[in-house]
Amino acid sequence: MRPTSFDQLTPIRNFSEVRATPATILRIAVDIAVIWLAFLLSWLAEGNHLNTLIPNGSGIIQLVGLSSLLACIAYMSAGLYNHHSKYNAWTKIGRIALINLGILLIATVIRATTGLSGPLEPHLIFTTVIGATALLSMARIGSLVLRSEDWPGSRLVTTEQPDETKVLVIGGGGYIGSALVKELLDGGLRVSVLDAMHFGEEPLARVAGHPNLTLIREDFRHIEALTRAVSGVGTVIHLGGLVGDPACAFDSDLTVDVNVTATKVIGEIAKARGVRRFIFASSCSVYGACDDTVNEDSHFNPQSLYARSKVASEAVLDALNSPDFSVTCLRFATIYGISGRTRFDLVVNLLCAKAVRDNEITVYGADQWRPFVHVEDVARAIVTTLRAPRHLVSGEAFNVGSDAQNYTLGDVAELIQKQVPDAAIISDDTFVDKRNYRVSFEKIRSRLGFTPAWTIESGIAQVVSVVRSNQVGDYSLPTYSNVLYLKEHGTKSFCNFKITGWEQEFMSLDHIDHIAPQDTIDRPAA
């Protein structure tokens, strides 16, 4: 990752992203007015009369005016006027209190060292700052109460008519999301991203400050943030969750929480808020092990917890599909290529990096088949689905990839070796992944007219070029691997909800038996 530059620091970025919109100007004007109102109330509470303001006008204007200016600059730097960042009310109150405390100290020092305020007493400065903090906090608390689901008028306040030009991307700071957000913005859509941004700001650096981008730095399991985020949105694209077999196997309860429980909650809230389209990121891993070429009507045969979580998520979303709420599940092939948050725990990317840096290409199970697709083509497929007539995609699943990119892992190794001739292919069959499948992509090609623009050869060339030019650092760092990130940071901070039981029913192989014949399932340990 590139080192953080001076202008990427959060306060500076927040300040630079403030837009002079009527709403922002009004909020700034109100906050300044509140500070002056707090001073006026403090002045009167001291037993002074309004007519005594004029003789002390110069000092009052200088000190209170300077305090107002400093407060607004600090509020801007804290992101309180930032269109691209949203914080819950309690976070805003905390930031206001800390900033005003700083203003109090600055004003006190200015008065003590310069006498700028003239005859104003020190305790008047103190009561003004305390009063301003209280008034501003009351305004934020009032906003929180009005947004509350328990407030009788909350639906009138928070519910907007869905706008087809507004898209919410959940998990937009990830591997796929960072490519998708740019594609959506380039297409003229207004995009909100709901993401905790665990991997920092780098994934969305290419679109930072875009006037049509709103970044909501929250866990998508945070109900208040989620409810606000979906309001007025025409389409929700759900990319969030734990991705990959190793990452999901690391903590099964967390996987169920993030991948299944949260998906159900997101779908239900989106439907209740009037969202028209819901696009879900699934995986061709749901097909598991199969000797024949599979399509969207083939039986599921998941070989991992990750795959089972995708089967369960598709099931809970399918139950929500209706004429007014169109659910589409996109089953991605194994993804490769460079994006804003590149992963090197994916087979093509990893083997390319090892070929360049280690001069070896280690293949486990060279005869296993996999379908492949470039991350930018995945983004294009999502946009194609978004723009398709609803009757073509409602309640449907589509495999995303191309028939021409079904390869064995041995084939992939040979294609990489052609571009990195010094790398030796090492075949190791001591550990063989149970997944083995070829996939048909006829449905998305014939129904939606989608075909990938990338070939696996061009994707390999891209990854090799990026690694060779040192545009990425050590490919083995946790930044580039979902499971290594979990191991380094732990899972405690990710755990929100208690597993209640229904999720396990959807995750169980007994449930999957209703979808796939029992004799097709190779039962792994639960």
C-alpha positions in Angstrom: 0.0 0.0 0.0 1.2 3.5 -0.6 2.3 5.5 2.4 -0.3 7.9 3.8 0.4 11.4 2.4 -0.2 14.6 4.3 -3.5 15.4 2.6 -4.8 11.9 3.3 -4.9 12.6 7.1 -8.5 12.4 8.3 -9.0 16.0 9.6 -7.4 17.5 6.4 -9.4 15.2 4.2 -12.7 16.0 6.1 -12.0 19.7 5.8 -11.2 19.5 2.0 -14.4 17.5 1.3 -16.8 20.1 2.8 -19.1 21.2 0.0 -20.8 24.7 0.0 -24.3 23.2 -0.5 -27.3 25.1 0.9 -27.8 22.4 3.5 -24.2 22.7 4.7 -24.3 26.5 4.8 -27.5 26.4 6.8 -25.9 23.9 9.3 -22.9 26.2 9.8 -25.0 29.3 10.2 -27.2 27.5 12.8 -24.2 26.4 14.8 -22.7 29.9 14.8 -26.1 31.3 15.8 -26.2 28.7 18.7 -22.8 29.9 20.0 -24.0 33.5 20.0 -27.3 32.5 21.6 -25.4 30.7 24.3 -23.3 33.8 24.9 -26.4 36.0 25.1 -28.1 33.7 27.6 -24.9 33.6 29.7 -24.7 37.4 29.6 -28.3 37.8 30.7 -27.9 35.1 33.4 -25.1 37.2 34.9 -27.6 40.0 35.6 -26.5 42.1 32.7 -28.9 44.0 30.5 -29.0 44.0 26.7 -28.2 47.7 26.5 -24.8 46.9 28.2 -23.7 44.9 25.2 -22.9 47.9 23.1 -20.1 49.4 25.3 -18.5 46.0 25.4 -19.2 45.2 21.7 -15.6 45.3 20.4 -14.3 42.7 22.9 -17.5 40.5 22.5 -17.3 40.5 18.8 -13.6 39.7 18.8 -13.7 36.9 21.3 -17.0 35.2 20.5 -16.5 35.7 16.8 -13.1 34.1 17.0 -14.5 31.3 19.1 -17.3 30.7 16.5 -14.7 30.7 13.7 -12.5 28.2 15.5 -15.4 26.0 16.3 -16.7 25.8 12.8 -13.2 25.0 11.4 -12.8 22.3 14.0 -16.3 20.9 13.2 -15.4 20.8 9.5 -12.1 18.9 10.3 -14.1 16.5 12.5 -16.3 15.6 9.6 -19.5 17.1 11.1 -20.3 19.0 7.9 -18.9 16.4 5.6 -21.3 15.1 2.9 -19.2 12.0 2.3 -19.2 10.8 6.0 -22.0 10.1 8.3 -21.8 9.6 12.0 -24.5 8.6 14.5 -25.8 11.3 16.9 -23.8 10.2 19.9 -20.6 10.4 18.0 -21.4 13.9 16.9 -22.2 14.9 20.5 -18.9 13.5 21.7 -16.9 15.3 19.0 -18.8 18.6 19.7 -18.0 18.3 23.5 -14.3 17.7 22.9 -14.0 20.5 20.4 -15.8 23.0 22.6 -13.6 22.0 25.5 -10.6 22.9 23.3 -12.2 26.2 22.3 -12.8 27.0 26.0 -9.1 26.4 26.7 -8.0 28.5 23.7 -10.4 31.4 24.5 -9.2 31.4 28.1 -5.6 31.6 27.1 -6.3 34.3 24.6 -8.1 36.4 27.2 -5.4 35.8 29.8 -2.5 36.7 27.5 -4.0 39.5 25.3 -6.9 40.9 27.1 -8.8 40.6 23.8 -12.2 40.4 25.5 -11.9 43.5 27.5 -14.0 43.5 30.6 -15.6 40.1 30.0 -15.2 37.8 33.1 -13.5 34.4 32.7 -16.6 32.5 34.0 -18.7 34.1 31.3 -16.5 32.5 28.7 -16.9 29.2 30.6 -20.7 29.4 30.8 -20.9 30.4 27.1 -19.0 27.3 26.0 -21.0 25.0 28.3 -24.2 26.5 27.1 -23.2 26.2 23.4 -22.3 22.5 24.0 -25.6 21.9 25.7 -27.6 23.5 22.9 -25.8 21.8 20.1 -26.1 18.5 21.9 -29.8 19.0 22.4 -30.1 19.6 18.6 -28.3 16.3 17.8 -30.3 14.4 20.4 -33.5 15.8 19.0 -32.4 14.6 15.6 -31.7 11.1 17.0 -35.1 11.0 18.7 -36.9 12.0 15.5 -35.1 9.2 13.6 -36.0 6.6 16.2 -38.3 3.8 15.1 -40.3 4.3 18.3 -41.1 7.9 17.5 -44.6 8.2 16.0 -43.5 10.5 13.2 -40.2 8.7 12.4 -41.5 7.2 9.2 -42.4 10.7 7.9 -38.9 11.9 8.9 -36.7 9.1 7.6 -38.5 7.4 4.8 -37.9 8.8 1.4 -39.3 7.7 -1.9 -36.8 5.3 -3.6 -34.7 7.0 -6.2 -33.5 4.7 -9.1 -30.4 6.8 -9.5 -29.3 6.2 -5.9 -27.4 3.0 -5.1 -26.2 1.7 -1.7 -23.1 -0.6 -1.9 -22.7 -2.5 1.3 -19.0 -3.5 1.6 -18.0 -1.0 -1.0 -14.5 -0.7 0.4 -13.6 -4.3 -0.4 -12.0 -6.1 -3.3 -15.1 -6.1 -5.6 -16.6 -3.0 -4.1 -13.7 -0.7 -4.8 -13.9 -1.6 -8.5 -17.7 -1.4 -8.5 -18.0 2.0 -6.9 -15.9 3.6 -9.6 -18.0 1.8 -12.3 -21.2 3.1 -10.8 -19.9 6.7 -10.4 -18.6 6.7 -14.0 -22.1 5.7 -15.0 -23.6 8.8 -13.5 -25.2 7.2 -10.5 -25.3 8.5 -6.9 -23.5 6.1 -4.7 -23.5 5.5 -0.9 -21.0 3.1 0.6 -21.7 1.5 3.9 -18.5 0.0 5.1 -16.5 -0.1 8.4 -13.3 0.5 6.2 -11.2 -2.1 8.1 -8.6 -1.8 5.4 -8.3 2.0 5.6 -9.1 4.6 3.0 -6.8 3.3 0.2 -9.5 1.1 -1.5 -11.6 4.1 -2.5 -8.7 6.6 -3.0 -9.5 6.8 -6.8 -13.0 8.2 -6.1 -12.4 10.1 -2.8 -14.1 13.5 -2.9 -16.4 12.6 -5.8 -19.5 14.8 -5.5 -21.9 11.8 -6.0 -20.2 9.6 -3.4 -21.3 9.3 0.2 -19.1 7.2 2.5 -20.8 5.9 5.7 -18.1 4.5 7.9 -20.2 2.0 9.9 -20.5 -1.7 10.4 -23.4 -2.9 8.2 -24.8 -4.7 11.2 -25.4 -1.4 13.0 -29.2 -1.1 12.6 -29.4 2.7 12.9 -26.8 3.3 10.3 -28.2 0.6 8.0 -31.7 2.1 8.3 -30.5 5.6 7.4 -28.3 4.3 4.6 -31.1 2.5 2.7 -33.6 5.4 3.0 -34.4 6.8 -0.4 -32.2 4.2 -2.2 -33.5 2.5 -5.3 -31.0 -0.4 -5.3 -28.9 -2.1 -2.6 -25.9 -4.1 -3.7 -24.8 -6.4 -0.8 -21.1 -7.3 -1.1 -20.4 -7.3 2.6 -19.3 -10.3 4.6 -16.5 -12.7 5.3 -15.2 -14.0 2.0 -13.2 -17.2 1.3 -13.1 -20.7 2.9 -10.1 -20.0 5.2 -11.5 -16.7 6.6 -15.0 -18.3 7.2 -13.5 -21.4 8.8 -11.5 -19.2 11.3 -14.6 -18.4 13.4 -17.8 -20.2 12.4 -20.1 -18.1 14.7 -18.7 -14.9 13.3 -19.3 -16.3 9.8 -22.9 -17.1 10.5 -23.4 -13.6 12.1 -21.8 -11.6 9.3 -22.8 -13.7 6.3 -26.3 -15.0 7.2 -27.8 -13.2 10.1 -26.8 -9.8 8.8 -27.9 -10.6 5.2 -31.4 -11.4 6.5 -31.6 -8.2 8.5 -30.3 -6.1 5.6 -32.8 -7.7 3.2 -35.8 -7.1 5.6 -34.9 -3.5 6.3 -34.3 -2.8 2.6 -37.6 -4.2 1.7 -39.4 -2.3 4.5 -37.8 0.9 3.4 -39.1 0.6 -0.2 -35.9 -0.5 -2.0 -36.8 -1.8 -5.4 -33.7 -3.9 -6.3 -31.5 -6.0 -4.1 -28.3 -7.6 -5.7 -26.5 -10.1 -3.6 -22.9 -11.3 -4.1 -23.0 -15.1 -4.0 -20.4 -17.6 -5.3 -20.0 -20.5 -7.7 -18.6 -22.3 -4.6 -22.2 -23.3 -3.9 -21.9 -26.0 -6.5 -19.0 -27.6 -4.7 -17.7 -30.8 -6.3 -19.3 -32.1 -9.5 -17.9 -33.9 -12.5 -20.4 -32.3 -15.0 -20.7 -28.7 -16.1 -23.1 -27.0 -13.7 -25.6 -24.2 -14.3 -28.0 -22.1 -12.2 -30.4 -25.0 -12.0 -27.9 -27.5 -10.8 -28.0 -28.9 -7.3 -26.0 -27.3 -4.5 -23.1 -29.3 -3.1 -21.2 -26.9 -0.8 -17.9 -28.1 0.5 -17.2 -25.4 3.0 -18.7 -23.1 5.6 -18.3 -20.2 3.2 -20.3 -22.0 0.5 -23.0 -23.1 2.9 -23.3 -19.5 4.2 -24.0 -18.4 0.6 -26.6 -21.1 0.1 -28.3 -20.0 3.3 -28.2 -16.3 2.3 -29.7 -17.0 -1.1 -32.5 -18.9 0.7 -33.4 -16.1 3.1 -33.3 -13.5 0.4 -35.4 -15.7 -2.0 -38.1 -15.7 0.6 -38.2 -11.8 0.5 -38.4 -11.6 -3.3 -41.7 -10.0 -4.4 -43.1 -7.8 -7.3 -42.0 -4.7 -5.4 -38.6 -6.1 -4.1 -36.6 -7.7 -6.8 -33.8 -10.0 -5.5 -31.0 -11.1 -7.8 -28.2 -13.4 -6.7 -24.9 -13.2 -8.7 -22.7 -16.3 -8.3 -19.2 -15.1 -9.0 -16.5 -17.4 -10.5 -13.1 -17.3 -8.8 -12.0 -13.7 -9.1 -8.6 -12.4 -10.1 -7.1 -9.0 -11.0 -6.2 -5.7 -9.4 -8.6 -3.4 -7.7 -8.5 -0.7 -5.0 -8.2 -3.4 -2.4 -6.3 -6.2 -4.1 -6.4 -9.7 -2.5 -3.5 -12.1 -2.7 -5.4 -15.0 -1.1 -7.0 -15.8 -4.4 -5.4 -18.5 -6.6 -4.5 -16.5 -9.7 -3.2 -13.4 -7.9 -1.3 -15.5 -5.4 0.4 -17.7 -7.9 1.4 -14.6 -10.0 2.9 -13.0 -6.9 4.8 -16.2 -6.0 6.0 -16.5 -9.5 7.5 -13.0 -9.6 8.8 -12.8 -6.0 9.7 -16.4 -5.2 10.3 -17.9 -8.7 8.0 -20.8 -8.0 4.4 -21.6 -8.7 3.1 -24.2 -6.2 -0.1 -25.9 -7.3 -2.2 -28.0 -5.0 -4.4 -30.3 -7.0 -3.4 -29.5 -10.6 -6.3 -31.4 -12.1 -9.1 -29.5 -10.3 -11.4 -27.3 -12.4 -12.3 -23.8 -11.6 -14.2 -21.0 -13.4 -12.4 -17.6 -13.4 -13.4 -14.0 -13.9 -11.7 -10.6 -13.6 -12.8 -8.3 -10.7 -13.6 -5.5 -13.2 -15.8 -7.8 -15.2 -17.6 -8.7 -11.9 -18.2 -4.9 -11.4 -19.5 -4.7 -15.0 -21.8 -7.7 -14.5 -23.3 -6.0 -11.4 -24.0 -2.8 -13.3 -25.5 -4.8 -16.2 -27.8 -6.5 -13.7 -28.7 -3.2 -12.1 -29.7 -1.7 -15.5 -31.5 -4.7 -16.8 -35.4 -4.7 -16.9 -36.6 -6.0 -13.5 -38.7 -8.8 -15.0 -35.5 -10.3 -16.4 -33.6 -10.4 -13.1 -36.2 -10.6 -10.3 -35.9 -13.8 -8.3 -33.1 -15.0 -10.5 -29.6 -16.3 -10.0 -26.8 -15.8 -12.6 -23.4 -17.3 -12.8 -20.9 -14.5 -13.5 -17.9 -15.4 -15.7 -17.4 -17.0 -19.1 -17.3 -20.6 -20.5 -13.9 -19.9 -22.0 -12.4 -19.3 -18.6 -13.0 -22.7 -17.1 -9.5 -23.9 -16.3 -7.7 -26.5 -14.3 -5.3 -25.2 -11.7 -2.5 -26.8 -13.7 -3.6 -24.9 -16.8 -3.4 -21.6 -14.8 0.1 -22.4 -13.6 1.3 -23.0 -17.1 -0.3 -19.7 -18.3 1.5 -17.9 -15.5 4.8 -19.6 -16.4 4.6 -18.4 -20.0 4.7 -14.8 -18.6 7.2 -15.5 -15.8 9.5 -18.1 -17.5 12.0 -18.2 -14.6 9.3 -19.6 -12.2 9.2 -23.3 -11.7 5.9 -25.2 -11.4 5.7 -27.3 -8.2 2.8 -29.7 -8.1 1.8 -30.8 -4.6 -1.1 -33.2 -4.1 -0.7 -33.7 -0.3 -3.6 -31.2 0.2 -6.3 -31.2 -2.4 -9.3 -28.9 -2.2 -12.6 -30.8 -2.5 -14.0 -28.2 -4.8 -13.9 -29.2 -8.5 -16.4 -27.8 -10.9 -16.9 -26.3 -14.4 -19.6 -23.8 -14.8 -21.9 -22.7 -17.7 -22.4 -18.9 -18.1 -25.0 -19.2 -20.9 -27.8 -17.7 -18.8 -26.1 -14.3 -18.2 -24.8 -14.1 -21.7 -28.2 -14.9 -23.4 -30.5 -13.1 -21.0 -28.5 -10.0 -20.1 -26.0 -9.9 -23.0 -23.0 -9.9 -20.6 -19.6 -11.3 -21.7 -16.3 -10.5 -19.9 -13.9 -8.1 -21.4 -10.8 -9.7 -19.7 -9.2 -13.0 -20.5 -7.2 -14.8 -17.8 -4.0 -14.2 -19.8 -4.6 -10.4 -19.8 -5.4 -10.6 -16.1 -2.2 -12.5 -15.3 -0.3 -9.9 -17.3 -1.9 -7.2 -15.1 -1.1 -8.8 -11.8 2.5 -9.7 -12.9 3.1 -6.1 -14.0 1.8 -4.7 -10.7 3.9 -7.0 -8.6 7.0 -6.5 -10.7 6.7 -2.7 -10.5 6.4 -2.9 -6.7 3.0 -1.2 -6.7 2.1 -3.6 -3.9 4.4 -4.4 -1.0 4.8 -7.8 0.6 1.9 -9.9 -0.9 1.9 -12.1 2.2 0.9 -9.2 4.5 -2.5 -9.4 6.3 -3.7 -6.4 4.3 -4.0 -8.7 1.2 -5.5 -11.7 2.9 -8.9 -12.0 4.6 -7.9 -14.8 6.9 -4.6 -13.3 7.9 -6.3 -10.1 8.7 -8.7 -11.9 11.1 -5.8 -13.8 12.7 -3.9 -10.5 13.3 -6.7 -8.4 14.5 -8.9 -11.0 16.2 -12.6 -11.4 15.8 -13.9 -9.9 19.1 -14.5 -6.5 17.7 -16.5 -8.0 14.8 -18.9 -9.9 17.0 -22.3 -8.1 17.4 -25.2 -10.5 17.7 -26.0 -13.7 19.5 -26.8 -16.6 17.3 -30.4 -17.3 17.9 -30.9 -20.6 16.1 -32.7 -20.0 12.8 -29.4 -19.3 11.1 -28.1 -22.8 12.0 -31.2 -24.3 10.5 -30.5 -22.6 7.2 -26.8 -23.5 7.4 -27.4 -27.1 8.2 -26.8 -29.8 5.6 -30.3 -31.1 6.3 -31.7 -27.9 5.0 -29.5 -28.1 1.9 -30.7 -31.7 1.4 -34.1 -30.1 0.4 -32.2 -28.4 -2.4 -29.7 -31.0 -3.5 -30.4 -34.8 -3.5 -28.8 -36.5 -0.5 -26.6 -38.7 -2.6 -24.9 -35.7 -4.2 -23.6 -34.3 -0.9 -20.2 -35.2 0.4 -20.9 -34.4 4.0 -18.0 -32.5 5.6 -17.7 -32.2 9.4 -20.2 -29.7 10.8 
